[in-house]
Amino acid sequence: MVGGNIEMGILYEDAVVISEAEKPGESTVITVNCPDKTGLGCDLCRIILFFGLSISRGDLQTDGKWCYIVLWVVGNPNTRWSLLKKRLLEVCPSYFSTSDISYYRPGNQEPKQPDVFLLKFWCSYDRKGLLHDVTEVLCELELTIKRVKVSTAPDGRVMDLFFITDTRELLHTKNRQEETIHYLKDVLGDALISCEIESAGAEVTACSQGSSFLPSAITEDMFSLELPDQHQNGFLNSNPVTVTVDNTLSPSHTLVQIFCKDYKGLMYDMMRTLKDYNIQISYGRFFASPKRNCEVDLFIMQADGKKIIDPNKQDALCSRLRMELLRPLRVAVVSRGPDTELLVANPVELSGRGRPLVFYDITLALQILSTGIFSVEIGRHMIHDREWEVYRILLDEGGGVTVPRNKIEEGKTESTKANIRVMSSRFLLIDLQSSCYSAHQIPLSTFTYISTISSSFRRTLGVHRRISSSKSSTPSVVRAPEVRKPSDRYKSRNGLTSESVNSVLTSTPSTSSCSVSNSEMDSFLELLPLRMRRVLCKHTAVGELIEVVLDLGRKPLARFPSGDWVISEQPVKHEDLKHAISKVGDFSDDNRSGIDSSLHRISAIRNRKMQIIGLTCRVGRAVSGSAELIRDLVEGGGSILVIGPPGVGKTTLIRETARMLADDQGKRVIIVDTSNEIGGDGDVPHAGIGRARRMQVPNVHMQHNVMIEAVENHMPQAIIIDEIGTELEALAASTIAQRGVQLVGTAHGMTIDNIIKNPSLQILVGGIESVTLGDDEARKRKVQKTILERKGPPTFTCAVEMISRTECRVHHRLDATVDAILAGKTPLFEIRHMDTGCDDSLKCTPMLGNNLVEESEARSIIKTMILESDLLQVAKVMGLEDNVDVTDDIETADAILASSSEMKHNPWIRGVAKFHQLPVFVIKSNTMAQMVKAVRTILGFESFGPHQKGRSKEVRLAIEYIVIPGGEPVELLPRCSEIIARQLELVESYQLTAENSGTELNPRLQILPLKTNKKTSSKSPKSCSTLQKETSSKSLTGSSGGTSVSRLPLLPQ
């Protein structure tokens, strides 16, 4: 066949087929169909481990010439499947015979030794996890570490020498070297002084393979092949291994059955052992249950095609399998004068030539233990005909409690050594041994080494908290932390970091609920250089941090609710800004960026050359319950405009509003997130918005287009918009509001008056226009001839003015508020504030302002000789269509509206009103102005009758001409509660009393003379002061929402 390589009728590229999982959590199936070779399964498992995958199930079958292997692996979203296939194809033997299969044995050919390169770099200072971060980068770039030499100079500088080889065999090229140095600079930041990569000479390579750097007394005791006695009944037996051999089930194969606990490198360990013994697998089955119990059945034969009959060979094979599955890792703690040395050894066949990332796992474990590394060497050592790869790590001790040398010499630290071995076998190589199930649980009692040793390391950041005590009877249990792949540093940013490991190990059930916020705060603090981070972490109120300001050449500032605080006396340098910029995403056109999977906002200040010279790093928080202040407005379905200056919590409020609409009310919510401040940076929105969907805006000038697109394409029931600032965005918001979509948006400003005066945002409140009045109308209104009026209905139905994070002003009717402001009156609003009780529950307490008049209830009106359509049109124009109801039923009516001419020709109206105790409102003509004034008067928005002077005159005339001279009570006209309160004050000044002779809704005063008060004492009339208190109370609580009269005052024109 032309155009491809053929193997037994199969394209060479199809020798490995990868069927990716359709759903998260499912296994990906890898199928290998190729010629067989000794150790093929081992090589395949090794490659799979390189990619950080776990094998959950496997089937192997071969006839000695051709093999068929199926592996079920658990991957992650960052797995590069195409590269994995390429690597698997490289280890598969090629078919190059046309007549028969040529059995390929790699041992027959001497493999080419890869070129060794020397990576050398200097760091200005050391920090926790530095060596692990470098190792992580090298593993990500598929660079194999052959030897490491780390040393610390007296001035604190660190020199690292890495002897490495390149799996891709490209390190000799300039591009590959520049790529490696670039990644190292991103990780080391301003600590890196210099970095070089050069080819290592033959003499250097030979020296790197030396094995005589350890005393024989240590190696004899440390590298013994047999496990120490204390492990026979120790923690390692929690993973029992059973290996049995059976020759009765197959005439040509030996059956090996293995029962053990599953871990990540289990299948590789078995395959590697069988490869070392030159044993072929004809058929195999590997299965791991959800409880991590593993069953393995292997039908094997020797290289000559015979069964394993010799009992000695069977015992040796079983013993070796048990050893490999129990992890032949050796750990020793040796005293070096005032220092402590950690020795870790692994067989070369399981380390240097096979098992990947051993050094990565060791540095990860030391980082988790908050351990400082002073120097490191890697070498080889032969003992008992077995070669070991040895890691010699000198630990840096400080002023803490150390292990006395005499105790080490007396052998009293054997339990500590055992615990380190146990910790190493279950935790040190955690990346290789983590099961495909993440439900690992590790008893804290096995980490006594942490509490007894790690407190003495000088390079531990912060205060190390004691985790457990060896004296505790019932050890606590925590979940083993999930270890990320090296690639996660550049992609997901989730998993173990140097700042969050301690919080994982020291977490308790009481603080687990704060793990998310702590993780986000850790990601924020990583923006700062180490010297600033250390100082800021010591601040007592670091949890209340608002933002950090970094300006070139100035002292860094941290802003708290209590005020600004200088982080460091040293000014900010270019390196500090570069370090912070490297931790965030790309800056958009509005010079904003963020941290992936968080709500933090990073804003940049540039110079004329567009170089960043300043950063404002604001902490973003998703505060649950922050929208309880306006829950009634949100559930009412109206559009809400949130106004306030920067920093009062507008974005936090609408973020919680989006979650409330999506989760609590089940609405389809779309967030137009221009700067990724509502839903956080990255493609996956923050969990703080609930089930609401988020649309990102590619360019800040395209926000209005995205707003319209959201309505047209995604059929939302509510749209959330942050920071409406331009005229186009205001027009788009107005268009959305007219399409029946609930709109929630924010705008910068102190009050609604600022929005009215902003030409770009006037349309949000209906628009403002100049109107010229006639002479009569201007005289009637007592205003100038040219006034400002609202042009049309506002985009939003209500508005919220944020005073602070716990207090706001609510305008239930935005149109009425705008009209009042334009008329020079004080608008009606409600003040709300949030209280936190003992249980930290949020409570909303409404507070009444001095000028607050609560909204009236709906009133039913009987009209006579007035068109119903005209009256309803007036109510609609005024926005009071829900408050006015025209009825024909006298029993349900609250008021009668009639014209003056109708009242003259139909006197029965007066009798009906008196019989049913209904107020009658009279207008002179059926004009729009008269009906507007009548509706406002009926609803209690406006008083009627004579002016204040006339109302006072009414009381004086009644007292001076009737009550005092004639000694008779006088009933005054019905008035609103405010007027009645003033009338009561005037009555009391005459030393008279009064009582309410009307109803609660239609109060009116009856002034009583002195003699009547004495004779009718049994009636117990209320005093003026008592009645005044009640009336004032009613006015504040809004019980008297309207104004009524039983007589017929004419409204002023």
Buried (B, 14 or more C-beta within 10 A) or exposed (E): EEEEBEBEEBEBEBBBBBEEBEEEEEBBBBBBBBBBBBBBBBBBBBBBBBBBBBBBBBBBBBEEEBBBBBBBBBBBEBBEBEEBBEBBBEBBBEBEEEEEBEBBEBEEEEEEEBBBBBBBBBBEBBBBBBBBBBBBBBBBBBBBBBBBBBBBEEEEBBBBBBBBBBBEEEBEEEEBBEBBBEBBBBBBBBBBBEBEBEEBEEEBBEEBEEBEEBEEEBBEEBBEBEBBEBBEEBBBEEBEBEBEBEEEEBEEBBBBEBEBBBBBBBBBBBBBBBBBBEBBBBBBBBBBEEEBEBBBBBBBBBEEEEBBEEEEBBEEBBEBBBBBBBBBBBBBBBBEEEBBBBBBBBBBBBBBEBBBBBBBBBBBBBBBBBBBBBBBBBBBBEBEEEBBBBBBBBBBBEEEEBBEEEEBEEEEBEEBBBBBBBBBBBBBBBBBBBBBBEEBEBBBBBBBBBBBBBBBBEBBBEEBEEBBEEEEEEBEEBEBBEBBBBBBBEEBBBBBBBBBBBBBBBBEEEEEEEEBEBBBBBBBBBBBBBBBBBBBBEBEEBEEBEBBBBBBEEBBBBBBEEEEBEBBEEEBBEEBBBBBBEBBBEBBEBBBBBBBBBBBBBBBBEEEEEEBBBBBBBBBBBBEBBBBBBBEBBEEEBBBBBBBEEBBBBBBBBBBBBBBBBBEBEBBBBBBBBBBBBBBBBEEBBEBBBEBBBBBBEEBBBBBBBBBBBBEEEEBBBBBBBBBBBBBBBBBBBBBBEEEBBBBBBBBBBBBBBBBEBEBBBBBBBBBEEEEBEEEBBEEEEEEEEBBBBBEBBBBBBBBBBBEBBBBBBBBBBBBBBBBBBEEEEBBBBBBBBEEEEEEEBEBEEEBEEEBBBBBEEBBBBBEEBEEEBBBBBBEEBBBBEBBBBBEEBEEBBBBBBBBEBBEEBEEBBEBBEEEEBBBBBBEEBEEEBBBBBBBBBBBBBBBBBEEEEBBEBBEEBBEEBBBEEEBBBBBBBBBBBBBBBBBBBBBEBEBBBBBBBEEBBBBBBBBBBEBBEEEEEEEBBBBEEBBBBBBEBBBEBBBBBBBBBBBBBBEE
